[in-house]
Amino acid sequence: MTWTNRITIAATLIAGAIALVTYAQALSLPAHFA
Protein backbone atom coordinates (compact mmCIF):
# COMPACT_ATOMS: atom_id res chain seq x y z
CA MET A 1 0.00 0.00 0.00
CA THR A 2 1.40 3.38 -0.95
CA TRP A 3 1.19 6.55 1.10
CA THR A 4 -1.09 8.04 -1.55
CA ASN A 5 -3.58 5.23 -1.09
CA ARG A 6 -3.47 5.58 2.69
CA ILE A 7 -4.01 9.33 2.51
CA THR A 8 -6.87 8.88 0.05
CA ILE A 9 -8.55 6.26 2.24
CA ALA A 10 -8.07 8.36 5.37
CA ALA A 11 -9.49 11.45 3.66
CA THR A 12 -12.48 9.46 2.43
CA LEU A 13 -13.19 8.06 5.89
CA ILE A 14 -12.88 11.50 7.51
CA ALA A 15 -15.12 13.10 4.88
CA GLY A 16 -17.66 10.31 5.30
CA ALA A 17 -17.67 10.69 9.08
CA ILE A 18 -18.14 14.47 8.82
CA ALA A 19 -20.97 13.98 6.32
CA LEU A 20 -22.70 11.46 8.60
CA VAL A 21 -22.41 13.73 11.65
CA THR A 22 -23.66 16.74 9.67
CA TYR A 23 -26.56 14.68 8.28
CA ALA A 24 -27.48 13.42 11.75
CA GLN A 25 -27.40 16.95 13.17
CA ALA A 26 -29.57 18.22 10.29
CA LEU A 27 -32.11 15.48 11.05
CA SER A 28 -32.09 16.18 14.79
CA LEU A 29 -32.47 19.97 14.47
CA PRO A 30 -36.19 19.93 13.52
CA ALA A 31 -36.87 17.64 16.49
CA HIS A 32 -35.31 20.18 18.87
CA PHE A 33 -37.22 23.12 17.40
CA ALA A 34 -40.54 21.29 17.11
ChimeraX attribute file (.defattr): number of C-alpha atoms within 10 A of each C-alpha:
attribute: neighborCount
match mode: 1-to-1
recipient: residues
	/A:1	5
	/A:2	7
	/A:3	8
	/A:4	9
	/A:5	10
	/A:6	11
	/A:7	11
	/A:8	12
	/A:9	12
	/A:10	12
	/A:11	12
	/A:12	12
	/A:13	12
	/A:14	12
	/A:15	12
	/A:16	12
	/A:17	12
	/A:18	12
	/A:19	12
	/A:20	12
	/A:21	12
	/A:22	12
	/A:23	11
	/A:24	11
	/A:25	11
	/A:26	11
	/A:27	11
	/A:28	11
	/A:29	10
	/A:30	9
	/A:31	8
	/A:32	7
	/A:33	6
	/A:34	5
